[in-house]
Amino acid sequence: MECELCKREMERLTAHHLIPRQTTKRKKVESSPTINICSACHRQVHAFFDNKYLAKHLNTLDKLKNDPKIRKFLNWISKQQSNKKVRVRR
């Protein structure tokens, strides 16, 4: 399976809600679309941004991919082996 952010082939992927569930639950609306990303990308996205910022500014795959912080991380992580344990940086 391929991570939708870093494009690495991974054994397992996690579902990332483009609008965090915390936001949709509060408003009692249906949960948002998800993307399938590796745990390294998922942890890094949440380390960089809080849920309010994600909901308001990075609520599509394209917006997420084009954010400068994420772009820099993706440039680096795409060169790492998929079985390598990645440390999240804030």
N, C-alpha and C positions, 0 to 999 in steps of 0.2 A: 504494500500500500504506500502511496506517495503522500507526503505532507504537502498540504496546499500552500503553505508559506515557503518552506525552504526547499521543497522538491526532492528531499532525500527519500529513498526507499526505506520504510520502517516496518518492523513486525507489528507494532501496535500504534494506533492513533487515538487522540482524544477529541471529543466534540467541544468546540469553542463557540459559545453563543455570541453572535455579533452584537447583540444588545444584551448585556448581562441579565441573567435571570432575576437578580435582585431588583432590577428596574421594572421588568415586566410583571413580576409578582405583586409589587407594590401597587401598580396601576391596574391589576387584575385583568391584564390582557394576555393574549396567547403568546407563548414564548417565541423568540425570534429565530430566524434561520441560523443554522450552525455551519461551521467549516470543520473539516477533519485535519488536525495538525498534530505534530509530534509533541511529546511532553516537554522537550527542551524549548520549543517555540512557545508553547502554551504558558509555561512558567515565566518565560522572559516577557511576554506581552503583559502579564499581570504584575510583574515586577516593575516595569516601566510606567504603567498607567493605572489609575484607579478606575473603578467601574463607571463613575459619572463621566469621565473623559472618554472612555471607550464607547459608552452609549451615545454620546453627543457628537464625537468627532471621528471615531474609527469604527463605524458601524457597517462597513462593507469590506470585503476581501481586498478590493483595490485600494481603498483608503488605508487599510492596515499595511499592505505591502509598500505603499508609497511614503509612509511616515519615515523621516530621516533616521530616527533611532532604530526602528525595525529594519530599515534597509541596510544599515551598517551591520546589525546583528546577522541578518540573512546572508550578507556577503561572506561573513566569517563562518557561520554554521554550515553553509552549503558545502564547505570544503572539509568538514569533519566527518569521520566515519560514523555510520548510523549506530554502531554499538558503543560508542564513546559516551561516558557519563559527562554531561555538560553542567558546569556551575553557572547559576543565574547571577547576573550582575545588575545592580540597581543604578 
